[in-house]
């Protein structure tokens, strides 16, 4: 199974891109869990909530990987975003997250650039300059871990075509 992570800062089209690619590839998709989890809270999230989100991400990836199916698994965000979320908000990330990141096998990261307008909503908290800072942090972490990645730019169908071309250039499609 090929594992592809769609990642990037808030409001960069990750979910739309992940869903469109999953349809086009007839691939399995692990949706973003953080948004649905936080939307259900009736209080501000805390460090325990972020760890629950991280563990859910790992469990979902494991569940899909254990099916033994060949094909493509797309993940809408992944632990690198969660690790940096821990670091930015709480000052540090649990050691198990770093260990999992360093031992997991991801075939390609598609990192959505913050080149489309940020759209505010009740869950988002990192607009403006922070999107650029987080984009750079994600790239730094991906490179530090030695993962292969491509940056996805453009708007609408152009963004989808750019992502598709990256998948083709890496022999995934």
Buried (B, 14 or more C-beta within 10 A) or exposed (E): BBBBBBBBBBBBBBBBBBBBBBEEBEBBBBBBBBBEBBEEEEEEBEBEBBBBBBBBBBEBBEEBBEEEEEEBBBBBBBBBBBBBBBEBEEEEBBEEBBEBBEEBEBBBBBBBBBBBEBEEEEBBEBBEEBBEBBBEBBBEBBEEBEBEBBBBBBEEEEBBEBBBEBBEEBEBB
